[in-house]
């Protein structure tokens, strides 16, 4: 069920019987010469919409701009500052609770959003308002990612390339995959920006001139389909588990 498609009277039965919502998130930022700037939010929305269709859980509209200031040197990247993002996400989640939603899965496809979503979830739980958790597709299937790709990136690498080849093939510049590989870097280690145990880089441009890492030529739509189906199954299982929990059991424990 997609919230944006429904008239308000038709949502009443959902809120009477269910208390879980899927909130897709991503970013609008550079993903190299071969992928669209919408890559992350297209992936997040695809997972949330597919799982909503399979399970009947509610899917909200997608948050398309996230914490992406570290990609700002590349044309077209959009971002909000971390405090604004956290305030927005907390306000949005509290809004959902007025309709009876008390558990939320942030279906997130952008690494830059992760610590901020965790902070929002912790605050909401501490206030005993809602139980909101972050889910990122590749973290749910690490073994399959490692099996399919010798060097998966991470950013703009073959795993994201394969997903977009499967989900939105017309948006992939397949004729630029070799360029993406040859003008990028295999991984952060190759940039030599980790010095004596310290991450000395702050921006993507500190590591890679074309914005991406990994071997993009290793991606195929068939691999993307395998990733999508496997991770979707994990999200279905997570949503079902969360829906079955007693709200009280999800809240903070009393002082020991």
N, C-alpha and C positions, 0 to 999 in steps of 0.2 A: 504494500500500500504506500503510495507516494502522497504525502500530505498536500503538496501543491496542486494535485489533480482533483482533490475532493472538495465538495461543498460542505460548509460547516455542519449542517444537520447530519450529514452522512458519516461524520467522524465520531459522533456521540457513542455509537456502539463499540468502537475501538477503545475509547477512553474508559468505558464502563468495564471492559473485560481485560484490557492489557495495560501495562504500565512501563513499557520499554520502547525506546526510540533509537534509531540508527541515525547518526549525524555525520554525513560525509564531509571530509575536508581535504584540502590539498594546498596548492599554491599556483601562482601565475608567475613563472620565472623561466629564465633560460634553461634549456636542456640540450645545449650544443647545436651544431649546424643541421642536425637531422631530425630532431623531435620538436613538437610544438611547445610553446610556453605553457599551454594548458595541461601538459602531461600529468602532473600530480593530481590535479583535481578531476581530470577525466578518469583516472584510475580509481580514486577514492569513491567517486560517484558510481562507477560501474559496479564495484563490489557491493556498495550499499543497496543500490537499486536491484541487483540480481538477488541478493539475499532477502530483501523485502518481498520480492515476487515469489520466492520459493517458500517463505515462512509465514507471510502475512503480517510481519512486524512493520511498524511505521518507519518510513524513511522521510527525513526532512529535506528541504532544499540544501544545496551544497554551498559550503564556505569556500570560495574560490581564490581568495587572497590570504596568505598567511605570513609567517615570520621568515622573510626571504631577503633581508637586507644584505646578507653576505653574498648575494648574487647581483648586487646593484650596478656593478661595472658593465654588465652586459645589457645591450639594448632591450627595452621593453619589460624588464623585470619589474613587478609591482610588489609592494610589501607594506605592512603596518609595523609599527614599533611594538616590541613585546608587551609592554604594559597595556597598550590599547587592545591588542589581541586577547590578552587574558581577561580584561574587563568585558570585552564583547562576548567572548565565549561563556563566561560566567553568567552574564545577563541573559544570553540566549537560553542557556540551560535552565536557569531559574524560571524563565518564561514558560518552558515546557512543563515545569512542575505545577503551574497553575491549572493545567489541563489534566493532571493526574499522573503524569510521567514521573517516576521516581528512580529510574535507572536508565542510563544512556551509554551507548557505545559510540565513541568518536572513531569513525571509520576513516583513518588518517593515512595519507600517502606521501607525506612530506616530513622528512626527518627534523627540519627546523622547528616544527610545531610541537614535537614530542615533550620536551621539558615543561613547556607552558601549559599544555593540556593536562599533564600530570599535576601541576600546581593547582590548576582550576579544580580538578577532580578532588584533590586533597582538601581544599577549602570547603567545597560543597559537602563532602562527607563529614568533615569536622563540625559543620553547622547542622548536620543530620537533615539536609534538604534533599539530597539525591546521591546516588552512587553512580559516578561517571568514570569510565575507564577508556584508555586509549588503545586502539588496535591498529597495527601496521602489518600489511599483508605479508611482506617478506620475512618478518619476524615469526610468522606462524608456520612457515615451511622452509626453514633454513637448509635442511638436508636436500630438498629437491632443488633449491637454488644452486647449491654447491655441485649437485650432480649434473645440472644442465650447462653450467658455465664454468670454464676454467678460471676466468677473471670477470667477476660480475659487476665491477665498477668502483664505487656504487652509483654515483650520480650520473644520469644519462647513459649508463652502461647497458649491456645486453639485456639485463632482466627487465628494465623499464622499456627498452626498445622493443623487446618481444611482446610485452603486454600491449603497447600501442599498435604494433603491427597486427595483433589479433583484434583489438577493440576498435581502432580507428585507422585502418591501413592507409586511407587516403591522405592522412596527415603526416605520414612518415616519408622523409626524403631518402628513399632507399639508395639513390645514386650518390649519397653523401656518407654512407656508412664507413667506407674506407678512409675518407677524409677525417671523419670524426675520430676514428682509431689512430690514424697516423699523426694527427696534429694535437691529440690529447695526450694523456698519460695513462699507464696501466692501473696505477693505484697511488694513494697518498705517499707511500714509501718512495716511489720514484721521484716525487717532487723534492725530497730531502728537506722537508719543512718540519720534521720532527727532530728536535735537537736535544740530545741527552735526556730523553724522556718527556720533553715539553713540546706541546703543540704550538709552534710559533706562528701559525697561520690563522687569520681571522676571516678572510674572504676567499671565495672560490677562485678568484683571479690570482691569488697568491700561489695557487697550486697548478692551475691549468689555463693555458692561453685561450683554448676554445671552449672551456666551460665544463668539459666532461672527462670521465675516466673509464677505463675498461676497453674491451674489444667488442665494438658494436656489430662487427660482421658475424659474430657468433649467435646473433639473434634470429629467430624465425617466428612466424605467426603460430606454428605448431607448438613451439616451446611456450609461447605466450598463452595458448589455450590450456596447456598442462598447468602452468602457474595459476591461471585464473580459476580453474576448476578446483585445484587442490586447496588454494587459500580460501575460496568461497565456502568449501566444506568446513574449514576450520572456523570461519565466521558464523556459519549456521550453528555449529556446536557451541560456540561461545554464547551466542544469543539465547539459545535454548537453556543453557546452564544458568545464565543470569536471570532469565524469566522465572526459573523454578525456585530461586532463592527467596527466603523470607527477608523482607527489608531490614528487620531488626538485626539479622545475622550479618548484614553487610556494613552496619554502622560500627564506629569505633568501640572498642571494649572499655569497660570501666577501668579505672586506675587499679593497678595491681598492688 
